Amino acid sequence: MKIANAKAQMRKGVLEYCILLVLDGEPLYATNIIQGLKEAKMIVVEGTLYPLLTRLKNAGLLAYRWEESTQGPPRKYYELTEDGRKFLGELEDSWGELVDSVRKVKRNRA
C-alpha cells in the first residue's frame, strides 16, 4: 500500500468535519472554504468541495445565501445551521475520543 493513498483516505475521512470547523463562526464563500482547508494542508479542489457542501446542506447541517458581488455574479455563502452546530459539537467529542484511542494504542504497542 502506498503512503500517499493511505494519507488521502485519512483526509477524506475527516474532510466533512474540517469543512464544518472552517465554517464555524462565519458564513464563507466556497473559495474561502478551500483556502482555509489548503492552509491546514487538507488540500481540496472545487470538484471535491461542492458535492460535500451539497451533502451537508441536504442533511440540514448547512444553509446558504446569495450575496451580490462587486467582482462578478452573486456569490453563494455557506453557514452552519443550528443542527450543524450541534453536529459539529458531537463530531468534536468523537474526534477527541478517537485521538485518545489512537494514543492509547500507540502507548500500548510492544
C-alpha positions as CSV (number, residue, x, y, z in Angstrom):
1,M,0.0,0.0,0.0
2,K,1.3,3.4,-0.9
3,I,1.6,6.0,1.9
4,A,0.0,8.7,-0.4
5,N,-3.1,6.6,-0.8
6,A,-3.4,6.0,3.0
7,K,-2.9,9.7,3.7
8,A,-5.6,10.6,1.1
9,Q,-8.0,8.1,2.7
10,M,-7.4,9.6,6.2
11,R,-8.0,13.1,4.9
12,K,-11.1,12.0,3.1
13,G,-12.5,10.5,6.3
14,V,-12.3,13.8,8.2
15,L,-13.0,16.3,5.4
16,E,-16.6,16.9,6.3
17,Y,-15.6,17.6,9.9
18,C,-13.0,20.0,8.7
19,I,-15.5,21.8,6.5
20,L,-17.8,22.3,9.4
21,L,-14.8,23.6,11.5
22,V,-13.9,26.1,8.8
23,L,-17.5,27.3,8.7
24,D,-17.8,27.6,12.5
25,G,-18.0,31.3,13.2
26,E,-18.9,33.0,10.0
27,P,-20.5,32.4,6.6
28,L,-18.0,31.8,3.9
29,Y,-17.8,31.7,0.1
30,A,-16.6,28.4,-1.3
31,T,-13.2,29.9,-2.3
32,N,-12.7,30.9,1.3
33,I,-13.5,27.4,2.5
34,I,-11.0,26.0,0.1
35,Q,-8.4,28.5,1.2
36,G,-9.0,27.5,4.9
37,L,-8.6,23.8,4.0
38,K,-5.4,24.4,2.0
39,E,-3.9,26.4,4.8
40,A,-4.4,23.4,7.0
41,K,-2.9,21.1,4.3
42,M,-6.3,19.5,3.8
43,I,-5.9,20.1,0.1
44,V,-9.2,20.3,-1.7
45,V,-10.3,21.2,-5.2
46,E,-13.7,22.6,-6.1
47,G,-14.7,19.3,-7.7
48,T,-14.3,17.7,-4.3
49,L,-15.8,20.5,-2.2
50,Y,-19.1,21.2,-3.9
51,P,-20.5,17.6,-3.6
52,L,-19.6,17.7,0.1
53,L,-21.3,21.1,0.6
54,T,-24.4,19.8,-1.1
55,R,-24.5,16.7,1.0
56,L,-24.1,18.7,4.2
57,K,-26.8,21.1,3.1
58,N,-29.2,18.3,2.2
59,A,-28.5,16.8,5.7
60,G,-29.7,20.1,7.2
61,L,-26.2,21.0,8.6
62,L,-25.5,23.9,6.2
63,A,-27.6,26.7,4.7
64,Y,-26.6,29.2,2.1
65,R,-27.5,32.6,0.9
66,W,-26.7,34.6,-2.2
67,E,-24.9,37.9,-1.9
68,E,-24.2,40.4,-4.7
69,S,-20.6,40.8,-5.6
70,T,-18.8,43.8,-6.9
71,Q,-16.5,41.5,-8.9
72,G,-18.9,39.5,-11.0
73,P,-22.0,37.3,-10.4
74,P,-23.7,36.9,-7.0
75,R,-21.8,34.6,-4.6
76,K,-23.2,31.7,-2.5
77,Y,-22.2,32.0,1.1
78,Y,-22.4,28.8,3.3
79,E,-23.1,28.8,7.0
80,L,-23.8,26.3,9.8
81,T,-27.4,25.7,10.8
82,E,-28.3,25.2,14.4
83,D,-28.3,21.4,13.6
84,G,-24.9,21.9,12.0
85,R,-23.5,23.5,15.2
86,K,-24.9,20.6,17.3
87,F,-23.5,18.0,14.9
88,L,-20.1,19.8,15.0
89,G,-20.1,19.6,18.7
90,E,-20.8,15.9,18.6
91,L,-18.0,15.4,16.0
92,E,-15.6,17.3,18.2
93,D,-16.4,14.9,21.0
94,S,-16.0,11.9,18.7
95,W,-12.7,13.3,17.3
96,G,-11.3,13.7,20.9
97,E,-12.3,10.1,21.7
98,L,-10.7,8.8,18.5
99,V,-7.4,10.7,19.1
100,D,-7.3,9.4,22.7
101,S,-7.9,5.8,21.4
102,V,-5.1,6.1,18.9
103,R,-2.7,7.5,21.6
104,K,-3.6,4.5,23.8
105,V,-2.9,2.1,21.0
106,K,0.5,3.8,20.3
107,R,1.4,3.7,24.0
108,N,0.4,0.0,24.4
109,R,2.4,-1.3,21.5
110,A,5.3,-3.6,22.3
